[in-house]
Amino acid sequence: VEENDEDVAKKRKVDEEMLVEGERESVLVMCSCGGKERNEQMLLCQHCGHEQHLACYKLLPGDTSPSVHCCLPCSLQGEGRGCTDPKLGKIATKKGLDACVLANTMVFRRVLAALGLCNTVSREWLRELGLTASCIDNIVEKLVQGGIVQEEGQVDGNVLEEAVQKYF
């Protein structure tokens, strides 16, 4: 039996009501970046009812949120479901939904968005974003090579702004 979007939303509501409050946060966040952490900037997919990180979908805090958000997995499931960030759909079509390049793009966007709120970066700060040790190594390397972060962890605001323009 196929479920329509309304049935899925109703089932999701019942499931949420049965969750213990502490478990609710980890269940609802389902972002293709792999991060399970909720932050203040989240989008809610109208199709599956899961939340995704704003920055993963090429939106920054203060940007106008879309009136309708469709996450990447839902956009790939049916006609007329356009992903909030069409570029993610193109990457997924070319490389596959589980492609490392897809998750890396989304994680890098999250880091760039968060960097706008701080002057220095540390591995501990990156861990607080929910990144794994290997992901942190890759992100630090990319930030330093791009000149966004200096070796000592200092953020170069001008270079960061250029990177934000490029990735968002």
KEMI-5911 format. One record per residue (C-alpha): residue in three letters; x negated, y, z. Coordinates in nm, 4 decimals. Layout:
REM KEMI-5911
<node bator="ALA" X="X" Y="Y" Z="Z"/>
...
//
This chain:
REM KEMI-5911
<node bator="VAL" X="0.0000" Y="0.0000" Z="0.0000"/>
<node bator="GLU" X="-0.1445" Y="0.3354" Z="-0.1048"/>
<node bator="GLU" X="-0.1223" Y="0.6189" Z="0.1438"/>
<node bator="ASN" X="-0.0607" Y="0.9723" Z="0.0295"/>
<node bator="ASP" X="-0.2280" Y="1.2761" Z="0.1874"/>
<node bator="GLU" X="0.0687" Y="1.3418" Z="0.4149"/>
<node bator="ASP" X="0.0630" Y="0.9845" Z="0.5503"/>
<node bator="VAL" X="-0.3103" Y="1.0094" Z="0.6136"/>
<node bator="ALA" X="-0.2652" Y="1.3416" Z="0.7950"/>
<node bator="LYS" X="0.0135" Y="1.1969" Z="1.0157"/>
<node bator="LYS" X="-0.1944" Y="0.8884" Z="1.0969"/>
<node bator="ARG" X="-0.4922" Y="1.1129" Z="1.1737"/>
<node bator="LYS" X="-0.2782" Y="1.3215" Z="1.4130"/>
<node bator="VAL" X="-0.1653" Y="1.0099" Z="1.6003"/>
<node bator="ASP" X="-0.5249" Y="0.8827" Z="1.6149"/>
<node bator="GLU" X="-0.6437" Y="1.2170" Z="1.7518"/>
<node bator="GLU" X="-0.3754" Y="1.2197" Z="2.0215"/>
<node bator="MET" X="-0.4922" Y="0.8773" Z="2.1401"/>
<node bator="LEU" X="-0.8546" Y="0.9874" Z="2.1731"/>
<node bator="VAL" X="-1.0082" Y="1.0768" Z="2.5058"/>
<node bator="GLU" X="-1.1121" Y="1.4439" Z="2.4998"/>
<node bator="GLY" X="-1.4859" Y="1.3675" Z="2.5111"/>
<node bator="GLU" X="-1.4617" Y="1.1307" Z="2.2143"/>
<node bator="ARG" X="-1.2582" Y="1.3669" Z="1.9988"/>
<node bator="GLU" X="-1.5499" Y="1.5872" Z="1.8932"/>
<node bator="SER" X="-1.7636" Y="1.3043" Z="1.7563"/>
<node bator="VAL" X="-1.4766" Y="1.1448" Z="1.5632"/>
<node bator="LEU" X="-1.3529" Y="1.4515" Z="1.3777"/>
<node bator="VAL" X="-1.6865" Y="1.5773" Z="1.2442"/>
<node bator="MET" X="-1.7623" Y="1.3807" Z="0.9298"/>
<node bator="CYS" X="-1.9931" Y="1.5786" Z="0.7081"/>
<node bator="SER" X="-2.1877" Y="1.4399" Z="0.4137"/>
<node bator="CYS" X="-2.5046" Y="1.5931" Z="0.5604"/>
<node bator="GLY" X="-2.4920" Y="1.3166" Z="0.8208"/>
<node bator="GLY" X="-2.4650" Y="1.5560" Z="1.1139"/>
<node bator="LYS" X="-2.2015" Y="1.4742" Z="1.3742"/>
<node bator="GLU" X="-2.2436" Y="1.7900" Z="1.5811"/>
<node bator="ARG" X="-1.9682" Y="2.0483" Z="1.5894"/>
<node bator="ASN" X="-2.0593" Y="2.4149" Z="1.5858"/>
<node bator="GLU" X="-1.8589" Y="2.7364" Z="1.5703"/>
<node bator="GLN" X="-1.8555" Y="2.7364" Z="1.1916"/>
<node bator="MET" X="-1.6588" Y="2.4350" Z="1.0718"/>
<node bator="LEU" X="-1.4230" Y="2.3671" Z="0.7816"/>
<node bator="LEU" X="-1.1255" Y="2.1310" Z="0.8049"/>
<node bator="CYS" X="-1.0530" Y="1.9157" Z="0.4999"/>
<node bator="GLN" X="-0.6855" Y="1.9299" Z="0.4093"/>
<node bator="HIS" X="-0.6970" Y="1.5744" Z="0.2727"/>
<node bator="CYS" X="-0.8732" Y="1.3634" Z="0.5375"/>
<node bator="GLY" X="-0.8480" Y="1.5896" Z="0.8429"/>
<node bator="HIS" X="-1.2206" Y="1.5714" Z="0.9189"/>
<node bator="GLU" X="-1.4402" Y="1.8709" Z="0.9853"/>
<node bator="GLN" X="-1.7507" Y="1.9686" Z="0.7903"/>
<node bator="HIS" X="-2.0188" Y="2.2302" Z="0.8534"/>
<node bator="LEU" X="-1.9539" Y="2.5642" Z="0.6859"/>
<node bator="ALA" X="-2.3132" Y="2.6005" Z="0.5634"/>
<node bator="CYS" X="-2.3114" Y="2.2554" Z="0.4014"/>
<node bator="TYR" X="-2.0445" Y="2.3862" Z="0.1641"/>
<node bator="LYS" X="-2.2434" Y="2.6960" Z="0.0674"/>
<node bator="LEU" X="-2.0654" Y="2.9320" Z="0.3070"/>
<node bator="LEU" X="-2.2244" Y="3.1537" Z="0.5696"/>
<node bator="PRO" X="-2.0732" Y="3.2860" Z="0.8923"/>
<node bator="GLY" X="-1.8773" Y="3.5961" Z="0.7987"/>
<node bator="ASP" X="-1.7951" Y="3.4678" Z="0.4491"/>
<node bator="THR" X="-1.4282" Y="3.4361" Z="0.3693"/>
<node bator="SER" X="-1.3284" Y="3.0760" Z="0.4293"/>
<node bator="PRO" X="-1.1382" Y="2.9077" Z="0.1493"/>
<node bator="SER" X="-0.7631" Y="2.8892" Z="0.2015"/>
<node bator="VAL" X="-0.7863" Y="2.5200" Z="0.1138"/>
<node bator="HIS" X="-1.0948" Y="2.3110" Z="0.1887"/>
<node bator="CYS" X="-1.1647" Y="1.9791" Z="0.0207"/>
<node bator="CYS" X="-1.4672" Y="1.7844" Z="0.1440"/>
<node bator="LEU" X="-1.6982" Y="1.6112" Z="-0.0993"/>
<node bator="PRO" X="-1.5763" Y="1.2521" Z="-0.0432"/>
<node bator="CYS" X="-1.2114" Y="1.3555" Z="-0.0867"/>
<node bator="SER" X="-1.2928" Y="1.5541" Z="-0.4008"/>
<node bator="LEU" X="-1.4326" Y="1.2392" Z="-0.5577"/>
<node bator="GLN" X="-1.1162" Y="1.0386" Z="-0.4833"/>
<node bator="GLY" X="-0.8627" Y="1.2021" Z="-0.7059"/>
<node bator="GLU" X="-0.7692" Y="1.4400" Z="-0.9820"/>
<node bator="GLY" X="-0.6947" Y="1.7939" Z="-0.8801"/>
<node bator="ARG" X="-0.9128" Y="1.7742" Z="-0.5704"/>
<node bator="GLY" X="-1.1878" Y="2.0257" Z="-0.6247"/>
<node bator="CYS" X="-1.4726" Y="2.0272" Z="-0.3752"/>
<node bator="THR" X="-1.5152" Y="2.3559" Z="-0.1905"/>
<node bator="ASP" X="-1.8716" Y="2.3602" Z="-0.3264"/>
<node bator="PRO" X="-1.8611" Y="2.2400" Z="-0.6890"/>
<node bator="LYS" X="-2.2430" Y="2.2041" Z="-0.6927"/>
<node bator="LEU" X="-2.2172" Y="1.9212" Z="-0.4374"/>
<node bator="GLY" X="-1.9778" Y="1.7400" Z="-0.6699"/>
<node bator="LYS" X="-2.2284" Y="1.7695" Z="-0.9540"/>
<node bator="ILE" X="-2.5112" Y="1.6340" Z="-0.7379"/>
<node bator="ALA" X="-2.2937" Y="1.3445" Z="-0.6169"/>
<node bator="THR" X="-2.1876" Y="1.2608" Z="-0.9728"/>
<node bator="LYS" X="-2.5485" Y="1.2551" Z="-1.0945"/>
<node bator="LYS" X="-2.7234" Y="1.1048" Z="-0.7909"/>
<node bator="GLY" X="-2.4468" Y="0.9263" Z="-0.5989"/>
<node bator="LEU" X="-2.2714" Y="1.0099" Z="-0.2745"/>
<node bator="ASP" X="-2.5397" Y="0.8461" Z="-0.0601"/>
<node bator="ALA" X="-2.8228" Y="1.0239" Z="-0.2387"/>
<node bator="CYS" X="-3.0929" Y="1.1672" Z="-0.0198"/>
<node bator="VAL" X="-3.1005" Y="1.4851" Z="-0.2303"/>
<node bator="LEU" X="-2.7373" Y="1.5537" Z="-0.1394"/>
<node bator="ALA" X="-2.7901" Y="1.5258" Z="0.2363"/>
<node bator="ASN" X="-3.1199" Y="1.7171" Z="0.2173"/>
<node bator="THR" X="-2.9519" Y="2.0054" Z="0.0336"/>
<node bator="MET" X="-2.6771" Y="2.0254" Z="0.2937"/>
<node bator="VAL" X="-2.9127" Y="1.9988" Z="0.5920"/>
<node bator="PHE" X="-3.1439" Y="2.2637" Z="0.4473"/>
<node bator="ARG" X="-2.8465" Y="2.4987" Z="0.4061"/>
<node bator="ARG" X="-2.7479" Y="2.4398" Z="0.7702"/>
<node bator="VAL" X="-3.1000" Y="2.5205" Z="0.8850"/>
<node bator="LEU" X="-3.1192" Y="2.8368" Z="0.6721"/>
<node bator="ALA" X="-2.7850" Y="2.9573" Z="0.8093"/>
<node bator="ALA" X="-2.8976" Y="2.8915" Z="1.1674"/>
<node bator="LEU" X="-3.2345" Y="3.0624" Z="1.1108"/>
<node bator="GLY" X="-3.0515" Y="3.3895" Z="1.0568"/>
<node bator="LEU" X="-2.9751" Y="3.3844" Z="1.4296"/>
<node bator="CYS" X="-3.3290" Y="3.3379" Z="1.5622"/>
<node bator="ASN" X="-3.6837" Y="3.4701" Z="1.5272"/>
<node bator="THR" X="-3.8802" Y="3.1532" Z="1.5947"/>
<node bator="VAL" X="-3.8354" Y="2.7852" Z="1.5165"/>
<node bator="SER" X="-3.9411" Y="2.4836" Z="1.7184"/>
<node bator="ARG" X="-3.8908" Y="2.1117" Z="1.6775"/>
<node bator="GLU" X="-3.6682" Y="2.1189" Z="1.9856"/>
<node bator="TRP" X="-3.4497" Y="2.3868" Z="1.8249"/>
<node bator="LEU" X="-3.4162" Y="2.1682" Z="1.5141"/>
<node bator="ARG" X="-3.3272" Y="1.8661" Z="1.7324"/>
<node bator="GLU" X="-3.0456" Y="2.0736" Z="1.8832"/>
<node bator="LEU" X="-2.9017" Y="2.0957" Z="1.5307"/>
<node bator="GLY" X="-2.8758" Y="1.7161" Z="1.5430"/>
<node bator="LEU" X="-3.1630" Y="1.6453" Z="1.3049"/>
<node bator="THR" X="-3.3669" Y="1.3256" Z="1.3241"/>
<node bator="ALA" X="-3.7447" Y="1.3279" Z="1.3722"/>
<node bator="SER" X="-3.8167" Y="1.2387" Z="1.0079"/>
<node bator="CYS" X="-3.5696" Y="1.4999" Z="0.8853"/>
<node bator="ILE" X="-3.7341" Y="1.7586" Z="1.1116"/>
<node bator="ASP" X="-4.0753" Y="1.6782" Z="0.9608"/>
<node bator="ASN" X="-3.9391" Y="1.7290" Z="0.6086"/>
<node bator="ILE" X="-3.7554" Y="2.0506" Z="0.6995"/>
<node bator="VAL" X="-4.0573" Y="2.2001" Z="0.8785"/>
<node bator="GLU" X="-4.2787" Y="2.1188" Z="0.5808"/>
<node bator="LYS" X="-4.0326" Y="2.2801" Z="0.3391"/>
<node bator="LEU" X="-3.9896" Y="2.5899" Z="0.5602"/>
<node bator="VAL" X="-4.3659" Y="2.6392" Z="0.5976"/>
<node bator="GLN" X="-4.4436" Y="2.5703" Z="0.2282"/>
<node bator="GLY" X="-4.1735" Y="2.8169" Z="0.1283"/>
<node bator="GLY" X="-4.3167" Y="3.0834" Z="0.3601"/>
<node bator="ILE" X="-3.9868" Y="3.1061" Z="0.5493"/>
<node bator="VAL" X="-4.1556" Y="2.9993" Z="0.8721"/>
<node bator="GLN" X="-4.5185" Y="3.0631" Z="0.9612"/>
<node bator="GLU" X="-4.7347" Y="2.7856" Z="1.1135"/>
<node bator="GLU" X="-4.6691" Y="2.9175" Z="1.4653"/>
<node bator="GLY" X="-4.2919" Y="2.9028" Z="1.4136"/>
<node bator="GLN" X="-4.2276" Y="3.2704" Z="1.3418"/>
<node bator="VAL" X="-3.9468" Y="3.3332" Z="1.0900"/>
<node bator="ASP" X="-4.0234" Y="3.5730" Z="0.8035"/>
<node bator="GLY" X="-3.6926" Y="3.7551" Z="0.7656"/>
<node bator="ASN" X="-3.7599" Y="3.8776" Z="0.4125"/>
<node bator="VAL" X="-3.8503" Y="3.5343" Z="0.2790"/>
<node bator="LEU" X="-3.5537" Y="3.3857" Z="0.4666"/>
<node bator="GLU" X="-3.3206" Y="3.6328" Z="0.2952"/>
<node bator="GLU" X="-3.4578" Y="3.5309" Z="-0.0449"/>
<node bator="ALA" X="-3.4042" Y="3.1619" Z="0.0390"/>
<node bator="VAL" X="-3.0490" Y="3.2322" Z="0.1558"/>
<node bator="GLN" X="-2.9804" Y="3.4081" Z="-0.1754"/>
<node bator="LYS" X="-3.1178" Y="3.1078" Z="-0.3625"/>
<node bator="TYR" X="-2.9340" Y="2.8331" Z="-0.1682"/>
<node bator="PHE" X="-2.6080" Y="3.0164" Z="-0.1030"/>
//
